[in-house]
Structures are given as structure tokens and as C-alpha cells.
Amino acid sequence: MTFFKNFLIPTLLVLPTLSTTCYAQSPLVIDIVKKSDNALTQVAIVPFAGAESISGIVTNDLTNLGQFTLDSNLPERPHSSSEVTLPVWQHKAVPYLVVGNTRSNRGNVEINFEVINVATGEVMQGLQTVTSKNNSQSLRMAGHKVADRIYEILTGIKGDFSGRIAYVVETGKPKNRVSRLVISDVDGFNPKVIYEFNGTIKTLNTSADNQTFTFQVQPDTLGYPQVMSANIVSGAVSNLTNFKAMNYGASVSKDGRVIFSSSFENGIPQIYLAQGGNSRRLTNDPVGAIYPSWAPDGQSFVYTSDRAGGKKGGNKGQIYLYNLATGSEQRLTGGGLSSMGRISNDGKKMSYLSGANQGVVMDLGSRSVTAVNNVGLSEAPGVSPNGQHYIYSNKNVITIVSNGKSISISPSQNGVPNGLIYGPLWLNPDANNVLP
């Protein structure tokens, strides 16, 4: 059981603080981590009539987190395609132009915008509309949803800027620690502490239901680790493994089935499937099976086992794919220690921890592996819902890697207590019900 004991003690990281101001943009530290293989697509975004701040949010999303660069030299300021002098923009040779405006609609705010192919004059996919409640939080989220739609129109890939990120901030020393679970917008704004715990919160894990995510709590005093779930929208928290045993991770499927790891039967953790108040054991691993995580198909999941190290283990943990229909298993990793696998929302990638502190992402088709971070975090990086961004904690910041550059977000600037930050997840925007 050496392997499992080693992974009970995480290396903690520190997170940035987010601002609660609706329109002001939090400072971002941009570090170019490698030269991008893809040329950035140039786009001009004219400030939207009636709400220039919304177009500022859109600009930040597309340029900081997307694959676009901004042309800020605007020869005119149209607010609809009918106001565009096309030859002027064609002379600039900027490929794409975004124009928009807002209006009140029964107490809500209606944001209308168009994406124009400058070479042809085509309004790509027609007039677009996002409706928002008329308050700062909803308007900020509306800006992210506008960015999502523009991103999808220009790339064919669904945008995920309107998702949420969840992370842990830990303060205090051992035996006097307080861990806070925080949910915020992807750019760090609108943070909300949804759960506080006297001890550690770790091993955040996505769920396939797009409504929840799970995490493990470990008290500083005597007590067993438990696995909890949190609702992405409401923030409601519930206990998934209320056993006097070692509990190592869980995940929820799209239809509400729960897989979890617990040692409540014989002292060796195994993977169980819970549904309708009943549970059944799925694994019979001689050294234990931990950290289960659903694949998006709901018919398979990944988990970690140290059985490659022999009956007593040996810190040779590997990640296995379990097929529910057949009960068959496939080993996905090889070589050194691998743990905490999570399959991306599109089912094409798996992020995991390689060795003690190397976060990596595997292409499940080719089995090629990309190193994402190496900052001693002892937790796997996350993959954004559309598979285009990686997220992890780096000491006192959250880092997002996108298109060859990394962006660091510092949450303490927005009222989140300053402390060790770790385990950030990028949650699916489909679960976000902030807007009608």
C-alpha cells in the first residue's frame, strides 16, 4: 500500500484572487511557454454600442484564452453590418470583424452581434443574440457566452469561456488548516466559497453529468478521508462515501450513477458502482483500485492501481480503462508511476499525473503524451471542456495553457483568502444556468 499512502499527502499550491467588479479586468500575467505551431487569427472587435465593457470581456477571452490576436486600429466604429464600410476594412486586410449592440428587452439586456468575413462581406451564420439579466454578474457571463459563440463560428469548435473553474485555497499550518472550495468564472471573476473544511480538500474530479464535481476531504485530526460532491450551479455539497474507511475519489455519470473507491469491505480499496441506493463492487484488485473517473460515454471509466508493483505494490501505479458492459480492462499507461487519470469531455484526451509532479495529457488515439506542467503539485492537470486548454495550479496562481502561451490568474485580488491553491478544474459551460 506504499503507493496509496504516498498519494494521501498532496503538495499544496497557491491560487490567485479574483475581483468581484463586473467590468474591470483582473491583471493577467502572460508567459510564453513555447512557440505556437498555429498562427494566430487576427480579428477586429468594435466596442458594442450600449455596453462597451461586454466587448472588452469578449476581447480578453478570445485573445488571452483563444487563438486570436486583436487588431485594435479601428478605421470606423460600426455597430451593425449595415453600418460597415466594407472597402475600408478590406484595405486593412483584417480577416474578421465583430460588431454589436445592446438593447433592453422586458427588463433583460439583449446583446446582438455579427461576425463578418471581411474578404466576402458575409455575415457568418447571421445575427447572433445572447440575453442576460440586467446585473453585473449575469452581464459578465453574457460576455463569455458571446465569446463562446464567436469562437465556435470562427473555429468550428464549441467555446468554453462560459464554463466555471473550481479550486481549493488552503490556509494555516498542519493541525490548524482551513481549506476553502471556490467556484468562479473562467477568468477568475465572481468567486464564491461554497465549502469550508478544517483539514485538506484535494483530488478534485470532473463528473460526466455536467452538473457536479467531486473532491476528497481529509481531517487534520483523527478521521477517515471522505469523498464529497458539489453542484456546479447551486454550490450544494453532499457526502458520497460516508464510510469509516479509506475513501479515494468518485465520479458521477450523466444518468446519475456513482463510481467510488472505498476500503469499507476488507481494508483494500476497490471500485464500486452505486445506483438507486444499491452498490456493487466492480474490481477485485489485490493491492487496491483508487481515483475512478467516468469517460463521457458513461460505459467506461479509468482508475489507478498499483498492481504492476506486485501483491504489495511498489509505487508503480498505472491507469486502467474499465469497460462496464464486458468487465474487461485495458492498461493505458506504462513505464513509471501514473495516477489520477481524467478523460476529457470529448473523450479524446486523458490528463494524469506522471511520476511525482509531472502533469501530462495523453492523446487516446495515438497514445502520444504531452508534458503540461512540472511544478510539484502532486495532482493531475485539467483539460477544458472543448479540449483546447490545460489548467493547473502553480504555487500561488492558476495557470491556463492555451495555443502555446500560458496565462496566470491570481484569485486573491478578488477577495479570496490568500493561501495555497491547488486542484483547479475547468467545468463544462453546459451546466451553467446563470443566463436564460
Buried (B, 14 or more C-beta within 10 A) or exposed (E): BBBBEBBBEBBBBBBBBBBBEBBEBBEBEEEEBEEEEEEBBBBBBBBBBBBEBBBBBBBBBBBBBBBBEBBEEBEEEBBBBEEBEBEEBEEBEBBBBBBBBBEEEEEBBBBBBBBBBBEEBEBBEEEBEBBBBEEBBBBBBBBBBBBBBBBBBBBEBBBBBBBBBBBBBBBBEEEEBBBBBBBBBBBBBBBBBBBEBBBBBBBBBBBBBBBBBBBBBBBBEEEBBBBBBBBBBEBEBEEBBBBEBBBBBBBBBBEEBBBBBBBBEEEBBBBBBBEEEEBEEBBEBEBBBBBBBBBBBBEBBBBBBBBBBEEEBBBBBBBBBBBBEEEEBEEBBEEEBBBBBBBBBBBBBBBBBBBBBBBBBBEBEEEEBEEBBBBEBBBBBBBBBBBBBBBBBBBBBBBBBBBBBBBBBBBBBBEBBBBBBBBBBBBBBBBBEBBE
